[in-house]
Amino acid sequence: MSAEKKTVSIVGASGYAGGEFLRLALSHPYLEVKQVTSRRFAGEPVAFVHPNLRGRTNLKFIPPEKLEPADILVLSLPHGVFAQEFDRYADLAPILIDLSADFRLKDLDLYRKYYGEHPRPELLGRFVYALPELYRERLKEADWMAGAGCNATATLLGLYPLLKGGVLKPGPIFVTLLISTSAAGAEPSPASHHPERAGSIRVYKPTGHRHTAEVVENLPGKPEVYLTAIATDRVRGILMTAQAFLQDGWSERDVWQAYREAYGGEPFIRIVKQKKGIHRYPDPRFVQGTNYADIGFELEEDTGRLVVMTAIDNLVKGTAGHALQALNIRMGWPETLGLDFPGLHP
């Protein structure tokens, strides 16, 4: 393990995802944040945009053109920008972590279906999907990493062990995602205007959600999965529920075994299934600010219907947190470094 400090610069650090990686990196003992970029806020101190970081850094935002080489470059840009300007950024650091959807997929046809044409199709498949619970061994040698989508993270973590273990009947899996406002990013829109959003529970993507592509591509057997996304007025968090059916003759014990086999040694997976009390199932409230994924389930015995639940913080485990976890793995550092915040209660 190398304990030597590494420099990291963050492109697009004024957004929610880039700002969250910045927050985590500033407390990481082996990372030195060198530069942070924002065209809109160039020249302004970081705390002007991220007031939670007052007193934690004296950095000011710079335009991307002033970036200097660093050991690690984290990119948190609008969709398509990194792919279009790839060569420019790739020359600045040997290790790249992309938080956008530009290089998450390997299948070009799947990318075209959900995103359209790719500006650099020859690079698809060159990035390792940065979800440690699925690709830890590959991440150990990955210089280019693509962060997973937040909704895909919640869905994959809940379903992966069940499909890997053959617990579910072949057939469609229906997923519902209750999503917070920060998942839409820092750029305001008419839909995010407070009088329109406050108190609202709005179905905004009943079919065709782009994160479906990641889910299908990374689940064993590439099953039929259908995502429905519902926007709530929570600021942080995702609650995913998935409905499927167990194989005939299988039981709750088989579900437990599938999760234990897949996640028995995982530092950030917690199985939440209590028989009594008010906290029997996962709740995004208790993972806010953390890198934990709380996973639960309930089996309807007479029908074999299994309901799976995952709660994550969309900006931490769903974005910046699993990216930092992947970086820790790549650098040979303790996997939990900089990610040990346990959340708050109440």
Residue, then its C-alpha position, 0 to 999 in steps of 0.5 A: m500500500s502506498a501512503e504517499k499523497k496523490t494530487v487530484s483535480i476535479v473538473g466541474a466541482s461546482g455541481y452537486a456530484g463534483g462538490e460531493f467528491l471534493r467534500l470527501a477528498l478534503s478529508h482523505p489522508y492520502l489525497e491533496v486537492k490541487q485544482v477545481t474547475s467551474r466556468r461559471f464561478a471561476g475566481e470565486p472561492v469554493a465556499f461561495v458555492h459549497p458553504n459546508l466547506r467553509g474553513r476546509t479549503n482556500l481553493k478557488f475555482i478556475p476555468p478548465e483551460k487552466l488545469e495543470p497535470a495531476d495524479i488523478l482527474v475526476l470529471s463531473l461534466p454534463h453528459g457528452v462533454f467529457a467524451q467530446e473533449f476526451d483527448r484534452y483531459a486524458d493528457l492531464a492525468p494517468i488516472l481518470i474517474d468519470l462521474s457522467a454517463d459518457f463511458r458507463l456502457k460497453d455495448l454501443d447499440l445499448y448506448r445508442k438506444y438510450y443516449g443516441e450517437h457516441p462521439r468516441p465509440e472506440l473508447l466504450g469498454r475501455f473504462v471499468y464500471a466503478l461499482p466495487e461490489l461488482y467489479r472489485e478485482r478489475l478496479k484494482e488495475a483500472d486507470w480509467m473508471a466510469g462511475a455508476g448512475c445513482n438509480a442504477t447503483a440502487t437497483l444493481l446492489g439490490l438485485y445482483p446477488l439474487l440473479k447471481g444466485g439463481v434465486l429468481k424465476p426468469g421473467p420481468i423485474f419491475v423497479t420503482l425508484l423514489i428519487s430526491t431533487s439533488a439527483a437532477g443536478a445543480e442547474p435549475s429548471p421550471a420543474s425544480h422551481h420551489p413552488e412547483r417542486a415542494g410537496s410534490i410526488r411526480v412521476y417523471k420517467p415512467t418508462g425508458h429511464r436511461h439507467t435501465a441500460e446500465v442495469v441490464e448490462n451489469l446484471p447476470g443473464k441480462p434480464e428484463v428490467y423495467l424502471t419507473a422513476i418518481a420524483t419526490d421533494r427530498v433533497r437527498g436519497i433514493l429508495m428503490t423497490a423491485q418486484a420479482f418471483l422466487q423459483d418454485g420451491w425456494s424460500e426466504r432462507d435462499v434469499w438470505q444465503a444469496y445476499r450473504e454469499a455476495y455481500g458477506g465481506e462488503p464494508f458498505i452493504r447492510i442488510v436491513k430486515q428486522k422483525k419488530g420496531i419502526h426501522r424494519y426496512p431500508d430508509p434513505r433518511f439513515v444513509q444521508g451523507t454516507n456510503y452505505a447501501d441498506i438492502g432489505f426484502e420481504l417475501e409473500e409466502d403464498t405467491g412467491r413474490l419477492v419485494v426488494m428494497t435499497a436505500i442510498d444517498n444518491l450523491v455519496k453511494g450513488t455517485a462520489g462515494h463509490a467513486l472514491q471507494a473505487l479509487n481506494i481499491r485502485m491505489g491499494w489504500p484501505e477501501t473505507l478510507g474517507l468514507d466512514f461517516p455513519g449517518l445521523h439519527p434522528 
